[in-house]
């Protein structure tokens, strides 16, 4: 009977002369008794027939209890009662008995059925997660790792930063330049900033894989780096006095080190690279990009401040 009812509702003759709204003409009890034999997908389609059908289906307790039982979603005990009572208490607290469009809120058992039906479907159809593994740094310990726009960027106790595809693990870049282990990474807008035991901050173009700038100033290992973007007003207001006009719209780089200091740098513009590919060094560019530094009371700056 279920399959025939579902078929007839799906393939009803649209001719106006033969179409009769039998649900509207039947007493409510009989209309519900008819609908409760329909499979769930037919009930979902029936709700879209008219406001009357939707109101009957959404508000009838018997219909949804029958569906819960038929689909083996009725657990028994106090589970259903507790769920329904929780929904009613929440509605009383919010003083909400209708939707924003003035429609009656759905029966709590309807919400319970949909929750359990979807949960069971997700569990039954749950596919094993996609998993890939690939060697990167040999036997060296990975010191930092981040995801950036489809890239896996990792660093280790060695001086090389590796960039791989997050989709298939394909190798993209090997970033070489640091003289010792890399312990801090941060990225934004295809730009990577790294900090190392060699006490330097390096800026990399993640598209080309080139190191564009090298900053110095810390006297110990750099352990954390963050970007402060121009749209973050709380940060911008505090350091506005340190900014010069030519860097007022650029992101800031904040680095923390074991020397107990935080240093604030203006991110150089992407076009600001020396002729013939020479890197910017601390000696000739520090005064252009360093915005200030803070010494902490504690001996080490190790956390993402």
GIBELRA-V961054 format. One record per run of one state. SS is the DSSP state (@ for helix, = for strand, . for the rest). FROM is the first residue (numbers start at 1). LEN is the number of residues. If there is no record, write none. Layout:
ss->SS from->FROM len->LEN
ss->SS from->FROM len->LEN
//
This chain:
ss->. from->1 len->1
ss->@ from->2 len->9
ss->. from->11 len->11
ss->@ from->22 len->4
ss->. from->26 len->2
ss->@ from->28 len->8
ss->. from->36 len->4
ss->@ from->40 len->7
ss->. from->47 len->4
ss->@ from->51 len->9
ss->. from->60 len->1
ss->@ from->61 len->10
ss->. from->71 len->8
ss->@ from->79 len->16
ss->. from->95 len->3
ss->= from->98 len->1
ss->. from->99 len->5
ss->= from->104 len->1
ss->. from->105 len->3
ss->@ from->108 len->17
ss->. from->125 len->17
ss->= from->142 len->7
ss->. from->149 len->2
ss->= from->151 len->6
ss->. from->157 len->4
ss->= from->161 len->5
ss->. from->166 len->5
ss->= from->171 len->5
ss->. from->176 len->6
ss->= from->182 len->7
ss->. from->189 len->2
ss->= from->191 len->6
ss->. from->197 len->4
ss->= from->201 len->5
ss->. from->206 len->4
ss->= from->210 len->6
ss->. from->216 len->6
ss->= from->222 len->7
ss->. from->229 len->4
ss->@ from->233 len->10
ss->. from->243 len->2
ss->@ from->245 len->3
ss->. from->248 len->4
ss->= from->252 len->6
ss->. from->258 len->3
ss->= from->261 len->6
ss->. from->267 len->8
ss->@ from->275 len->3
ss->. from->278 len->2
ss->= from->280 len->1
ss->. from->281 len->1
ss->@ from->282 len->8
ss->= from->290 len->6
ss->. from->296 len->10
//
